[in-house]
């Protein structure tokens, strides 16, 4: 369980949990505001767009959770791929 909760930084070191949660909340807020803006644009009326706020909030929470889970799952592999890409293996 400990490894699943880690958000990886440079060279496999763990990043700050506060920073990871902050980025998750920020991405959730961006998704929520984007969904609200889209609902407002579609309805053309602010009062009708407010009625869609629950859906916007759920979409924002899902966006934050999915980004965190992707970082947990794909983080170590992404760092390994970066190390391999930086290796100079061609003969000089």
VOKOLVEX-356790 format. One record per residue (C-alpha): residue number from 1; residue in three letters; chain; x, y, z. Coordinates in nm, 3 decimals. Example, Ala and Ser with C-alpha at 12.3 -4.5 7.8 and 13.67 -1.06 7.14 Angstrom:
BEGIN
<1; "ALA"; "A"; <1.230; -0.450; 0.780>>
<2; "SER"; "A"; <1.367; -0.106; 0.714>>
***
This chain:
BEGIN
<1; "UNK"; "A"; <0.000; 0.000; 0.000>>
<2; "UNK"; "A"; <0.287; 0.236; 0.075>>
<3; "UNK"; "A"; <0.417; 0.215; -0.281>>
<4; "UNK"; "A"; <0.073; 0.277; -0.427>>
<5; "UNK"; "A"; <0.043; 0.607; -0.244>>
<6; "UNK"; "A"; <0.381; 0.739; -0.352>>
<7; "UNK"; "A"; <0.399; 1.016; -0.607>>
<8; "UNK"; "A"; <0.741; 0.991; -0.762>>
<9; "UNK"; "A"; <0.994; 1.267; -0.819>>
<10; "UNK"; "A"; <1.343; 1.278; -0.964>>
<11; "UNK"; "A"; <1.542; 0.952; -0.954>>
<12; "UNK"; "A"; <1.261; 0.766; -0.777>>
<13; "UNK"; "A"; <1.256; 0.994; -0.473>>
<14; "UNK"; "A"; <0.917; 1.066; -0.324>>
<15; "UNK"; "A"; <0.769; 1.410; -0.370>>
<16; "UNK"; "A"; <0.602; 1.607; -0.097>>
<17; "UNK"; "A"; <0.252; 1.480; -0.024>>
<18; "UNK"; "A"; <0.138; 1.840; 0.027>>
<19; "UNK"; "A"; <0.261; 1.934; -0.321>>
<20; "UNK"; "A"; <0.096; 1.629; -0.476>>
<21; "UNK"; "A"; <-0.236; 1.703; -0.306>>
<22; "UNK"; "A"; <-0.210; 2.070; -0.407>>
<23; "UNK"; "A"; <-0.163; 1.977; -0.772>>
<24; "UNK"; "A"; <-0.451; 1.730; -0.746>>
<25; "UNK"; "A"; <-0.681; 1.996; -0.602>>
<26; "UNK"; "A"; <-0.570; 2.242; -0.867>>
<27; "UNK"; "A"; <-0.641; 1.997; -1.148>>
<28; "UNK"; "A"; <-0.980; 1.916; -0.992>>
<29; "UNK"; "A"; <-1.062; 2.286; -0.979>>
<30; "UNK"; "A"; <-0.962; 2.336; -1.343>>
<31; "UNK"; "A"; <-1.181; 2.044; -1.453>>
<32; "UNK"; "A"; <-1.474; 2.168; -1.245>>
<33; "UNK"; "A"; <-1.451; 2.525; -1.377>>
<34; "UNK"; "A"; <-1.414; 2.396; -1.734>>
<35; "UNK"; "A"; <-1.726; 2.181; -1.700>>
<36; "UNK"; "A"; <-1.915; 2.474; -1.548>>
<37; "UNK"; "A"; <-1.804; 2.706; -1.829>>
<38; "UNK"; "A"; <-1.916; 2.452; -2.086>>
<39; "UNK"; "A"; <-2.255; 2.413; -1.914>>
<40; "UNK"; "A"; <-2.294; 2.790; -1.903>>
<41; "UNK"; "A"; <-2.206; 2.820; -2.272>>
<42; "UNK"; "A"; <-2.451; 2.545; -2.370>>
<43; "UNK"; "A"; <-2.744; 2.675; -2.163>>
<44; "UNK"; "A"; <-2.669; 3.043; -2.216>>
<45; "UNK"; "A"; <-2.818; 3.119; -1.876>>
<46; "UNK"; "A"; <-2.622; 3.137; -1.551>>
<47; "UNK"; "A"; <-2.914; 3.009; -1.339>>
<48; "UNK"; "A"; <-2.949; 2.695; -1.551>>
<49; "UNK"; "A"; <-2.573; 2.643; -1.541>>
<50; "UNK"; "A"; <-2.583; 2.654; -1.159>>
<51; "UNK"; "A"; <-2.816; 2.352; -1.169>>
<52; "UNK"; "A"; <-2.534; 2.154; -1.333>>
<53; "UNK"; "A"; <-2.291; 2.239; -1.049>>
<54; "UNK"; "A"; <-2.322; 1.892; -0.888>>
<55; "UNK"; "A"; <-2.215; 1.725; -1.212>>
<56; "UNK"; "A"; <-1.928; 1.975; -1.244>>
<57; "UNK"; "A"; <-1.814; 1.900; -0.890>>
<58; "UNK"; "A"; <-1.823; 1.524; -0.946>>
<59; "UNK"; "A"; <-1.627; 1.564; -1.272>>
<60; "UNK"; "A"; <-1.370; 1.780; -1.093>>
<61; "UNK"; "A"; <-1.326; 1.526; -0.813>>
<62; "UNK"; "A"; <-1.293; 1.245; -1.067>>
<63; "UNK"; "A"; <-1.033; 1.445; -1.259>>
<64; "UNK"; "A"; <-0.823; 1.500; -0.948>>
<65; "UNK"; "A"; <-0.846; 1.136; -0.840>>
<66; "UNK"; "A"; <-0.763; 1.003; -1.186>>
<67; "UNK"; "A"; <-0.457; 1.230; -1.217>>
<68; "UNK"; "A"; <-0.332; 1.113; -0.877>>
<69; "UNK"; "A"; <-0.386; 0.747; -0.964>>
<70; "UNK"; "A"; <-0.209; 0.787; -1.298>>
<71; "UNK"; "A"; <0.087; 0.947; -1.121>>
<72; "UNK"; "A"; <0.100; 0.658; -0.873>>
<73; "UNK"; "A"; <0.076; 0.391; -1.140>>
<74; "UNK"; "A"; <0.279; 0.541; -1.424>>
<75; "UNK"; "A"; <0.525; 0.757; -1.229>>
<76; "UNK"; "A"; <0.806; 0.505; -1.172>>
<77; "UNK"; "A"; <0.783; 0.373; -1.530>>
<78; "UNK"; "A"; <0.799; 0.725; -1.671>>
<79; "UNK"; "A"; <1.113; 0.798; -1.474>>
<80; "UNK"; "A"; <1.276; 0.472; -1.591>>
<81; "UNK"; "A"; <1.189; 0.555; -1.952>>
<82; "UNK"; "A"; <1.347; 0.898; -1.912>>
<83; "UNK"; "A"; <1.669; 0.746; -1.778>>
<84; "UNK"; "A"; <1.689; 0.507; -2.073>>
<85; "UNK"; "A"; <1.626; 0.790; -2.319>>
<86; "UNK"; "A"; <1.914; 0.993; -2.174>>
<87; "UNK"; "A"; <2.172; 0.713; -2.200>>
<88; "UNK"; "A"; <2.445; 0.769; -2.458>>
<89; "UNK"; "A"; <2.483; 0.417; -2.599>>
<90; "UNK"; "A"; <2.606; 0.500; -2.948>>
<91; "UNK"; "A"; <2.968; 0.425; -3.026>>
<92; "UNK"; "A"; <3.175; 0.741; -3.063>>
***
